[in-house]
Amino acid sequence: ISQFPDSVSSGINAEYGSDKTIGGGEDAINTFFSETGAGKHVPRAVFLALEPTVVDEVRTGTYRALFLPEQRITGKEDAANYYARGHYTGGKEIVDLCLDRVRKL
């Protein structure tokens, strides 16, 4: 996860250019980023994990200011690689929240 912002940034710059006027202007950057009310561009991404420590890398990492707190959704415990446990218990508790966040992107 810690390499995600670097790879996305370099991919976007390669495809669209770092200048907003290259590759479609403002619409090009809005494909991958949303602009907040304060004019900050944040990635259109939702980080979801049943285990909180997985998303802590993003929460405490170098690029923590890049992602909004509501884009990081975690459960209370890991499903321990057991599908039914993740689907019917921990996942069931946060599925509505996740779908809501994705719709807002």
N, C-alpha and C positions, 0 to 999 in steps of 0.2 A: 504494500500500500504506500510506503514512503516514497517510492519512485513514481507513483501515479502522476502527481502534479508536473514533474519534470517531463515525463514522456508526453503528456497531453499538451503542455505548452510548446514543446519542440514540434510536435505533430501539427498543431494549429499554425504555428509560424511558417512551417514548411509548405502547408497547403494554401493558406490564405495570406501569408506575409504578416509582418509585425506592424505594418502601417495599416490603419483602418480603411484607407482608400483603396488598398489592393484586395482583389478577390471579392468584391461585392459591397464594400463599405461597411456601414454599421450592421447590416443584416448578417454579414459573415461572422462577426464576433457574437451576435445574439443567438447563433446556432448552438454554441457551446456554453455561453455564459448568460446569466440574468443580471440585469442592472437593479441595484437596490435603490431605495428612495434617496440615499445619500450619494448616489452616483458611483458606488463601488460595483465592480463586476465580480460575481461569484460563479463558480462552475455549476452547471446543471447536473448535479449528482446527488444521490442519496446513499449514504453508507449504512448498511443494515447488517447486524450480527446479533445472534441470541446471546453470545458471550460478550460482556462489556470490554474485556481486555483487548479484543481484536480491534475495536474502533478507537481505543485509547492511543494507538499509534498516530492517528489523524488528529485526535483531540489535543495531544501534547507535542506533536512533531513540529518540524520546521515550518510547515505550511498551515498551521492551525488557524491563522487569521484569514486564510483564503476561503474556508468553508464555514457556513453559518451553523450555529448549534442545532437548529432544527433539521439540518441535513444529516445529522448523525443519530441514528436510532439503534438502541441496544435493548436486549432483554435483560432478565435478571440472572439467568444461568445458561450454561451451554447444554445443547441437546446430546452431547457426547457421541456424535456420529450415528445417532439413532433416529431415523426418519419420523417414526410415529411420535416420538417424544417432542421433536421439534415442530411437527405439524399440528398436533392436537393439544399441546400445552403451551410452551413458550411462544411459538409462532402464532398460535391462535390469539394470544393476548395482544400482539402488536400488529397484526395484519391490517386492521382498519387504519391505524395511524400511518403505516407505510404507504398504503394506497392513497390516502389523503395527501401525503407529502409529495408523492409522484405526480398526482394531479395538479398540484400547485406549481410544479416546475414548468 
